[in-house]
Amino acid sequence: MKRILTAAQMKQADHNTIETMGIPSLVLMERAALSCVEELENGRWDLKKVLAVCGPGNNGGDGAAIARILKTKGVDAQLFCLGNPEKYSEGMKAQKKIAENYGVREVKNPDFREYTVIIDAIFGIGVSRPLAGEYRKAVEEIYASGIPVLAVDIPSGIHTDTGEVLDAAVKARTTVTFACAKPGLLLDPGKRYAGDVRIRDIGIGFAAGEEETPWYGSVEKEDLDRFLARTPMGNKGTFGKVLVIAGSDVMCGAAILCARAVLASGAGMVKVVTEIRNRTPLFCALPEAMADFWTEGEPIPEETLLQDLAWADAVVAGPGLSKSRTAKELLTFAAKHTEVPLVLDADALNLIAEDPAILSGCKAEKILTPHVGELARLLHTTIAKCQRDPAGSAKKAAEEYRACCVRKDSVTVTAEEGREQYYINTSGSSALATAGSGDVLAGITGAFAAKRQCGKEREISLAKTAALAVYAHGKAGEAAEKRSSASYVTASEIIKGLQTI
């Protein structure tokens, strides 16, 4: 698992490295500059004429050091410095003076279009308010120039913790960031401005304990492999039994996709509770499934449901369920009587948004899997507000509904009630933006929740379990895209992709 640090945490880590460990600030700046130069020398950049645009802080000092190192290698590297020289940080003053000593030329009114590479060393992680004055002018002109940009630590104008564009921002080809990733480099729109992100170790130490708040992290392939490992002595019962309450008389496919994803994700058994008219297509598409049925407009089969809920290690409710009166009764009954992890998706979320009392009697651990539109309905707010603060909106839903919330978007964030802890997903692509993809994720999440429930994985938090499901979903989408292209991937192909992760 990889740790992700906020701006405040990164500054504290930097401070501790300098003040406690005794590594001078100028040494860290030199290492940062060298790591950026290594990136520039990888053959992807035209280093005929380079301009380092430097702000008044230590990020600007990094830029000055980069220009000086390039100069010693025979590159025509120049400086453009912003801000009042009297207010420069000590590091910036020192690095600018050293650059001058090495003959690096400083320009006053550059035409950015004259350069082949621009180094963005204006602000780094320090900026948290909209840009103004000469800084905004420089950022806008760099953006308009179209010249390839290497950003130092984070593109100037991107909020380090949320990825928000602070009115204007540099759009980089590559961002070299130090020690670890920052939330703003992984969340949209900051992710799109950062380009390729390279994380470089320059000697900054930081504590990785999950007790620190806020805590950000991302799961990796190694975490998924450990979670999915099977005991040789297991059987279909020990690998998890998942009950899927899904599908209405007009939407059978969602139930089938969800149930297929459950089995493809390692669960030993799946049972589908669906509307009676789905009987034939369900058994034709998925002969491995068991099933029970309900009829629209008639009383729900309470005794059968109680047996099914007692059988399950995890329950998934909502895909294609509809918002009918019978569907609402079914969901309310399941929420009240479920004692194992309950994954709530699609129509279950829409019903709950209209009537939160559905969950009033629920004692089970809950995982909500809303896309941004569903999240906005759950929080009775706008999509724009949910997009502005990905982690904050996920956390708000988790607290309001006493659950784990998987906020689905181009970058998915998982938050859990009672913990200021967030998982930012790093897998996936636009191939996942296809009908039924959410039903597949719900099935994967149900399978993983069941595995956690009946195995040694109980020690893993619910949020990490959900984050692993999101990661697996993303990797499956990547695998499906490799077989065809992002434009032609279907939900069924995402399920096939699970076989390769």
C-alpha positions as CSV (number, residue, x, y, z in Angstrom):
1,M,0.0,0.0,0.0
2,K,1.3,3.5,-0.8
3,R,1.0,6.4,1.5
4,I,-0.3,9.8,0.2
5,L,0.5,13.0,2.1
6,T,-1.4,16.2,2.3
7,A,0.3,19.6,2.0
8,A,0.5,20.0,5.7
9,Q,1.8,16.5,6.3
10,M,4.4,16.9,3.6
11,K,5.6,20.2,5.0
12,Q,5.9,18.6,8.5
13,A,7.9,15.7,7.0
14,D,10.2,18.1,5.3
15,H,10.6,20.1,8.5
16,N,11.4,16.9,10.5
17,T,13.9,15.8,8.0
18,I,15.7,19.1,8.2
19,E,15.4,20.0,11.9
20,T,15.4,16.5,13.5
21,M,17.4,14.4,11.1
22,G,19.8,17.1,10.3
23,I,19.7,17.0,6.5
24,P,20.2,20.6,5.3
25,S,17.5,22.2,3.2
26,L,19.9,22.9,0.3
27,V,20.8,19.2,0.2
28,L,17.2,18.3,-0.3
29,M,16.8,20.9,-2.9
30,E,19.8,19.6,-4.8
31,R,18.4,16.1,-4.7
32,A,15.1,17.3,-5.9
33,A,16.7,19.2,-8.8
34,L,18.8,16.2,-9.8
35,S,15.8,14.0,-9.9
36,C,14.0,16.5,-12.2
37,V,17.1,16.7,-14.5
38,E,17.2,12.9,-14.7
39,E,13.6,13.0,-16.0
40,L,14.5,15.7,-18.5
41,E,17.3,13.5,-19.8
42,N,15.2,10.5,-20.6
43,G,15.0,11.3,-24.3
44,R,11.4,12.6,-24.3
45,W,12.3,16.2,-24.0
46,D,13.8,18.7,-26.5
47,L,16.4,20.5,-24.3
48,K,17.4,23.0,-26.9
49,K,16.2,26.0,-24.9
50,V,14.8,25.7,-21.3
51,L,13.2,28.2,-19.1
52,A,12.8,27.7,-15.3
53,V,9.9,29.8,-14.0
54,C,10.6,30.3,-10.3
55,G,8.4,31.5,-7.5
56,P,9.6,33.0,-4.2
57,G,9.7,29.9,-2.1
58,N,11.8,26.7,-2.0
59,N,10.0,25.4,-5.1
60,G,11.5,28.3,-6.9
61,G,14.9,27.3,-5.5
62,D,14.4,23.8,-6.9
63,G,13.8,25.5,-10.3
64,A,16.9,27.6,-10.1
65,A,19.0,24.5,-9.2
66,I,17.5,22.6,-12.2
67,A,18.5,25.5,-14.5
68,R,22.0,25.6,-13.1
69,I,22.5,21.8,-13.4
70,L,21.3,21.9,-17.0
71,K,23.6,24.8,-17.7
72,T,26.6,22.7,-16.6
73,K,25.5,20.0,-19.0
74,G,25.6,22.5,-21.9
75,V,21.9,23.3,-22.1
76,D,20.7,26.8,-22.8
77,A,18.8,27.1,-19.5
78,Q,17.4,30.4,-18.3
79,L,15.6,31.8,-15.2
80,F,12.4,33.8,-15.0
81,C,11.8,34.8,-11.3
82,L,8.5,36.0,-9.9
83,G,7.8,37.9,-6.8
84,N,9.6,40.4,-4.6
85,P,13.3,39.3,-4.2
86,E,13.3,40.7,-0.6
87,K,10.6,38.1,0.3
88,Y,12.4,35.1,-1.3
89,S,12.9,32.1,1.0
90,E,16.5,31.6,2.1
91,G,16.7,28.5,-0.1
92,M,15.5,30.5,-3.2
93,K,18.0,33.3,-2.5
94,A,20.9,30.8,-2.2
95,Q,20.0,28.8,-5.3
96,K,19.4,31.9,-7.4
97,K,22.8,33.2,-6.4
98,I,24.5,29.9,-7.2
99,A,22.8,29.8,-10.6
100,E,24.1,33.3,-11.3
101,N,27.6,32.2,-10.3
102,Y,27.4,29.5,-12.9
103,G,26.3,31.9,-15.6
104,V,22.6,31.1,-15.8
105,R,20.9,34.1,-17.5
106,E,17.8,35.7,-15.9
107,V,15.2,37.0,-18.2
108,K,12.6,39.6,-17.3
109,N,9.8,39.4,-19.9
110,P,10.0,36.1,-21.7
111,D,8.0,34.9,-24.6
112,F,7.3,31.4,-23.4
113,R,6.7,30.2,-27.0
114,E,10.5,30.7,-27.7
115,Y,11.4,27.8,-25.4
116,T,11.4,24.1,-26.0
117,V,10.8,23.2,-22.3
118,I,9.4,25.1,-19.4
119,I,10.1,24.2,-15.8
120,D,7.1,25.1,-13.5
121,A,8.7,25.9,-10.2
122,I,6.3,28.7,-9.1
123,F,4.5,27.4,-6.1
124,G,4.6,23.6,-5.5
125,I,2.4,22.3,-2.7
126,G,2.2,25.6,-0.8
127,V,-0.7,27.3,-2.7
128,S,-4.2,27.0,-1.4
129,R,-6.0,30.1,-2.7
130,P,-6.7,31.5,-6.2
131,L,-3.8,32.8,-8.1
132,A,-3.5,36.6,-8.8
133,G,-1.3,39.2,-10.2
134,E,1.9,38.3,-12.0
135,Y,1.6,34.7,-10.8
136,R,-1.7,34.2,-12.5
137,K,-0.5,36.0,-15.7
138,A,2.6,33.7,-15.9
139,V,0.5,30.5,-15.3
140,E,-2.0,31.5,-18.0
141,E,0.7,32.4,-20.5
142,I,2.5,29.1,-19.8
143,Y,-0.8,27.2,-20.4
144,A,-1.5,29.1,-23.6
145,S,2.0,28.6,-25.0
146,G,1.6,24.9,-25.6
147,I,5.2,24.3,-24.7
148,P,5.9,21.0,-22.8
149,V,6.1,21.6,-19.1
150,L,7.8,19.7,-16.3
151,A,6.2,20.6,-13.0
152,V,8.2,20.5,-9.8
153,D,6.2,18.7,-7.0
154,I,2.8,19.7,-8.3
155,P,1.5,22.0,-11.1
156,S,1.2,25.5,-9.9
157,G,-2.5,26.4,-9.4
158,I,-3.6,22.9,-8.3
159,H,-4.8,22.5,-4.8
160,T,-2.5,19.9,-3.2
161,D,-5.2,18.2,-1.1
162,T,-8.3,18.3,-3.4
163,G,-7.0,18.6,-7.0
164,E,-9.1,21.7,-7.5
165,V,-7.9,24.3,-10.1
166,L,-7.5,27.5,-8.2
167,D,-8.9,29.6,-11.1
168,A,-5.8,29.0,-13.3
169,A,-3.2,26.2,-13.4
170,V,-0.2,25.0,-15.3
171,K,-0.8,21.9,-17.4
172,A,2.3,19.6,-17.3
173,R,3.5,16.8,-19.5
174,T,5.2,15.3,-16.4
175,T,5.2,16.1,-12.7
176,V,8.1,15.0,-10.6
177,T,6.9,14.9,-7.0
178,F,9.0,14.1,-3.9
179,A,8.8,11.3,-1.3
180,C,5.2,10.3,-2.1
181,A,2.1,11.2,-4.1
182,K,-0.2,14.1,-3.0
183,P,-4.0,13.8,-3.2
184,G,-4.2,16.6,-5.8
185,L,-2.0,14.7,-8.2
186,L,-4.4,11.7,-8.2
187,L,-7.8,13.4,-8.0
188,D,-9.5,15.2,-10.9
189,P,-9.0,17.7,-12.3
190,G,-5.5,17.9,-10.8
191,K,-4.7,14.5,-12.2
192,R,-5.3,15.8,-15.7
193,Y,-3.1,18.8,-15.2
194,A,-0.2,16.7,-13.6
195,G,0.4,14.5,-16.7
196,D,2.7,11.6,-15.9
197,V,3.5,11.6,-12.2
198,R,7.0,10.5,-11.2
199,I,7.6,9.9,-7.5
200,R,11.2,10.4,-6.5
201,D,12.9,9.6,-3.2
202,I,15.1,12.6,-2.2
203,G,15.7,11.5,1.4
204,I,12.6,12.9,3.1
205,G,11.4,10.6,5.9
206,F,7.7,10.4,7.0
207,A,5.7,8.2,9.4
208,A,3.3,5.8,7.5
209,G,1.1,5.0,10.5
210,E,-2.6,4.7,9.8
211,E,-3.4,6.4,13.1
212,E,-2.4,9.8,11.7
213,T,-5.2,11.9,10.4
214,P,-6.2,12.7,7.8
215,W,-4.8,9.5,6.3
216,Y,-4.6,9.0,2.6
217,G,-3.4,5.9,0.8
218,S,-3.8,3.7,-2.3
219,V,-3.9,0.0,-2.5
220,E,-1.6,-1.9,-4.9
221,K,-1.4,-5.2,-6.8
222,E,0.5,-6.8,-3.9
223,D,-2.3,-5.9,-1.5
224,L,-4.9,-7.4,-3.8
225,D,-2.8,-10.6,-4.3
226,R,-2.6,-11.1,-0.6
227,F,-6.3,-10.6,-0.1
228,L,-7.3,-13.0,-2.8
229,A,-4.9,-15.8,-1.7
230,R,-6.9,-19.0,-1.1
231,T,-6.3,-21.6,1.5
232,P,-5.8,-25.1,0.0
233,M,-8.2,-26.6,2.5
234,G,-11.1,-24.4,1.7
235,N,-14.4,-25.2,0.0
236,K,-17.1,-23.3,-1.8
237,G,-18.7,-22.4,1.6
238,T,-15.5,-21.1,3.1
239,F,-14.8,-18.7,0.2
240,G,-17.9,-16.7,0.8
241,K,-21.6,-16.9,0.1
242,V,-23.2,-13.8,-1.4
243,L,-26.9,-12.9,-1.7
244,V,-27.7,-10.5,-4.5
245,I,-31.1,-8.7,-4.3
246,A,-31.3,-7.2,-7.7
247,G,-33.2,-7.0,-11.0
248,S,-36.8,-5.9,-11.7
249,D,-39.3,-7.0,-14.3
250,V,-37.7,-4.5,-16.8
251,M,-34.0,-4.8,-15.8
252,C,-32.7,-8.4,-15.6
253,G,-29.2,-7.7,-16.9
254,A,-28.1,-5.8,-13.8
255,A,-28.8,-8.8,-11.6
256,I,-27.0,-11.1,-14.0
257,L,-23.9,-8.9,-14.3
258,C,-23.7,-8.4,-10.5
259,A,-24.0,-12.2,-9.8
260,R,-21.5,-13.1,-12.5
261,A,-19.0,-10.6,-11.0
262,V,-19.5,-12.2,-7.6
263,L,-18.4,-15.6,-8.8
264,A,-15.6,-14.2,-11.0
265,S,-14.3,-12.4,-7.9
266,G,-13.7,-15.5,-6.0
267,A,-16.8,-16.1,-4.0
268,G,-17.8,-19.7,-3.6
269,M,-21.6,-19.4,-4.0
270,V,-24.1,-16.8,-5.1
271,K,-27.9,-16.6,-4.8
272,V,-30.0,-14.1,-6.6
273,V,-33.3,-12.8,-5.3
274,T,-35.0,-11.2,-8.2
275,E,-38.4,-10.6,-9.8
276,I,-40.1,-13.8,-11.0
277,R,-40.0,-12.8,-14.7
278,N,-36.2,-12.9,-14.6
279,R,-36.2,-16.6,-13.8
280,T,-35.5,-18.0,-17.3
281,P,-32.9,-15.4,-18.5
282,L,-31.1,-15.7,-15.1
283,F,-30.7,-19.5,-15.3
284,C,-29.8,-19.4,-19.0
285,A,-27.1,-16.7,-18.4
286,L,-25.8,-18.0,-15.1
287,P,-26.5,-21.7,-14.4
288,E,-24.1,-21.6,-11.4
289,A,-26.4,-19.3,-9.5
290,M,-29.1,-20.3,-7.0
291,A,-32.3,-18.1,-6.9
292,D,-35.4,-17.1,-5.1
293,F,-38.1,-14.9,-6.5
294,W,-40.6,-12.1,-5.7
295,T,-43.5,-10.8,-7.7
296,E,-44.1,-7.1,-8.4
297,G,-47.3,-5.9,-6.6
298,E,-47.5,-8.9,-4.3
299,P,-46.3,-9.4,-0.7
300,I,-42.6,-10.1,-0.4
301,P,-41.6,-13.6,0.6
302,E,-40.5,-12.8,4.1
303,E,-39.8,-16.4,5.4
304,T,-37.7,-17.2,2.3
305,L,-35.8,-13.9,2.6
306,L,-35.0,-14.5,6.3
307,Q,-33.5,-17.9,5.3
308,D,-31.5,-16.3,2.5
309,L,-30.2,-13.5,4.7
310,A,-29.1,-16.0,7.4
311,W,-27.3,-18.1,4.7
312,A,-25.3,-15.2,3.3
313,D,-21.8,-13.9,4.3
314,A,-22.5,-10.7,2.5
315,V,-25.5,-9.1,0.8
316,V,-25.6,-6.9,-2.3
317,A,-28.8,-4.9,-2.9
318,G,-29.9,-2.5,-5.6
319,P,-28.7,-3.2,-9.1
320,G,-31.7,-2.9,-11.4
321,L,-34.1,-3.2,-8.5
322,S,-36.3,-0.3,-9.5
323,K,-38.0,2.1,-7.2
324,S,-41.4,0.4,-7.0
325,R,-43.4,-0.1,-3.8
326,T,-42.4,-3.8,-3.7
327,A,-38.8,-3.0,-4.3
328,K,-38.8,-0.6,-1.4
329,E,-40.4,-3.2,0.9
330,L,-37.8,-5.7,-0.1
331,L,-35.0,-3.3,0.6
332,T,-36.4,-2.2,3.9
333,F,-36.9,-5.8,5.0
334,A,-33.3,-6.8,4.0
335,A,-31.8,-3.7,5.7
336,K,-33.6,-4.6,8.9
337,H,-32.7,-8.3,9.0
338,T,-29.2,-8.3,7.5
339,E,-26.5,-9.0,10.0
340,V,-23.6,-9.4,7.5
341,P,-22.0,-6.7,5.4
342,L,-24.5,-5.0,3.2
343,V,-23.5,-3.4,-0.2
344,L,-26.0,-0.8,-1.3
345,D,-25.9,0.2,-5.0
346,A,-28.0,1.9,-7.7
347,D,-31.7,1.8,-7.0
348,A,-31.1,1.0,-3.3
349,L,-29.3,4.3,-3.1
350,N,-32.0,6.1,-4.9
351,L,-34.7,4.7,-2.6
352,I,-32.6,5.6,0.5
353,A,-32.1,9.2,-0.8
354,E,-35.8,9.6,-1.0
355,D,-36.5,7.9,2.4
356,P,-33.5,7.5,4.7
357,A,-35.7,5.7,7.2
358,I,-35.2,2.6,5.1
359,L,-31.9,2.2,7.1
360,S,-33.3,3.0,10.5
361,G,-33.3,-0.5,11.7
362,C,-30.1,-1.6,10.0
363,K,-27.4,-3.0,12.3
364,A,-25.2,-4.4,9.6
365,E,-21.9,-2.9,8.3
366,K,-22.8,-1.0,5.2
367,I,-21.0,-0.1,2.0
368,L,-22.5,2.6,-0.2
369,T,-21.3,2.7,-3.8
370,P,-22.8,5.9,-5.3
371,H,-21.6,7.6,-8.5
372,V,-21.5,11.4,-8.2
373,G,-25.1,11.9,-9.2
374,E,-26.3,9.4,-6.7
375,L,-24.1,10.9,-4.0
376,A,-25.5,14.3,-4.7
377,R,-29.0,12.9,-4.2
378,L,-28.0,11.2,-0.9
379,L,-26.5,14.4,0.4
380,H,-29.2,16.6,-1.0
381,T,-26.6,18.8,-2.7
382,T,-25.3,19.5,-6.2
383,I,-23.0,17.3,-8.3
384,A,-20.6,20.3,-8.6
385,K,-20.2,20.4,-4.9
386,C,-19.5,16.7,-4.7
387,Q,-16.9,17.0,-7.4
388,R,-15.2,20.0,-5.8
389,D,-14.3,17.9,-2.7
390,P,-14.0,14.2,-3.6
391,A,-12.8,13.0,-0.2
392,G,-14.9,15.4,1.8
393,S,-18.1,14.4,0.0
394,A,-17.4,10.7,0.5
395,K,-16.7,11.3,4.2
396,K,-19.9,13.3,4.6
397,A,-22.0,10.4,3.2
398,A,-20.1,7.9,5.3
399,E,-20.9,9.9,8.5
400,E,-24.5,10.7,7.5
401,Y,-25.4,7.1,6.7
402,R,-23.0,5.4,9.2
403,A,-21.3,3.4,6.5
404,C,-18.4,3.1,4.2
405,C,-18.8,5.2,1.1
406,V,-17.3,4.4,-2.3
407,R,-17.6,7.6,-4.2
408,K,-17.4,6.5,-7.9
409,D,-16.0,8.9,-10.5
410,S,-13.1,9.0,-12.9
411,V,-11.1,8.7,-9.7
412,T,-12.9,6.8,-7.0
413,V,-12.4,7.7,-3.3
414,T,-13.4,5.4,-0.4
415,A,-14.1,6.8,3.1
416,E,-15.4,5.2,6.2
417,E,-17.5,6.4,9.1
418,G,-15.6,7.3,12.2
419,R,-12.2,7.5,10.5
420,E,-10.6,10.4,8.7
421,Q,-9.1,7.9,6.3
422,Y,-9.3,7.9,2.6
423,Y,-8.3,5.5,-0.2
424,I,-7.7,7.0,-3.6
425,N,-8.0,4.5,-6.4
426,T,-5.2,4.4,-9.0
427,S,-6.4,1.7,-11.4
428,G,-8.8,1.8,-14.3
429,S,-9.5,3.9,-17.4
430,S,-12.3,5.4,-19.4
431,A,-13.1,1.8,-20.5
432,L,-15.0,1.5,-17.2
433,A,-17.5,4.2,-18.4
434,T,-20.0,1.7,-19.8
435,A,-23.4,0.4,-19.0
436,G,-23.4,-2.2,-16.2
437,S,-19.9,-1.4,-15.0
438,G,-21.3,-0.3,-11.6
439,D,-23.3,-3.6,-11.3
440,V,-20.0,-5.4,-11.8
441,L,-18.3,-3.3,-9.1
442,A,-21.2,-4.0,-6.7
443,G,-20.7,-7.8,-7.3
444,I,-16.9,-7.6,-6.7
445,T,-17.5,-5.6,-3.5
446,G,-20.0,-8.2,-2.3
447,A,-17.6,-11.0,-3.0
448,F,-14.7,-9.2,-1.2
449,A,-17.0,-8.4,1.8
450,A,-18.0,-12.0,2.0
451,K,-14.3,-13.2,1.9
452,R,-13.5,-10.7,4.7
453,Q,-16.5,-11.9,6.7
454,C,-15.6,-15.6,6.7
455,G,-11.8,-15.6,6.7
456,K,-8.7,-14.2,8.4
457,E,-9.3,-11.0,6.4
458,R,-11.6,-9.8,9.2
459,E,-8.7,-7.8,10.5
460,I,-8.9,-5.6,7.4
461,S,-11.0,-2.5,7.6
462,L,-14.3,-2.3,5.7
463,A,-12.9,0.7,3.8
464,K,-9.8,-1.2,2.7
465,T,-11.9,-4.1,1.6
466,A,-14.0,-1.8,-0.5
467,A,-10.9,-0.1,-1.9
468,L,-9.5,-3.4,-2.9
469,A,-12.7,-4.2,-4.8
470,V,-12.5,-0.8,-6.6
471,Y,-8.8,-1.5,-7.5
472,A,-9.7,-5.0,-8.8
473,H,-12.5,-3.5,-10.9
474,G,-10.1,-0.9,-12.4
475,K,-7.5,-3.6,-13.2
476,A,-10.2,-5.7,-14.9
477,G,-11.2,-2.7,-17.0
478,E,-7.6,-2.2,-18.0
479,A,-7.3,-5.8,-19.0
480,A,-10.5,-5.6,-21.1
481,E,-9.2,-2.5,-22.8
482,K,-6.0,-4.3,-23.8
483,R,-8.1,-6.9,-25.6
484,S,-10.0,-4.4,-27.7
485,S,-10.1,-0.6,-26.9
486,A,-11.7,1.7,-24.4
487,S,-14.5,2.5,-26.7
488,Y,-15.6,-1.1,-27.2
489,V,-15.4,-2.5,-23.7
490,T,-18.7,-3.9,-22.2
491,A,-19.5,-4.9,-18.6
492,S,-19.3,-8.6,-19.6
493,E,-15.7,-8.0,-20.8
494,I,-14.8,-6.3,-17.5
495,I,-15.9,-9.5,-15.8
496,K,-13.7,-11.5,-18.1
497,G,-10.9,-9.1,-17.2
498,L,-11.1,-10.3,-13.6
499,Q,-9.6,-13.6,-14.7
500,T,-6.3,-11.9,-15.5
501,I,-5.6,-9.7,-12.5
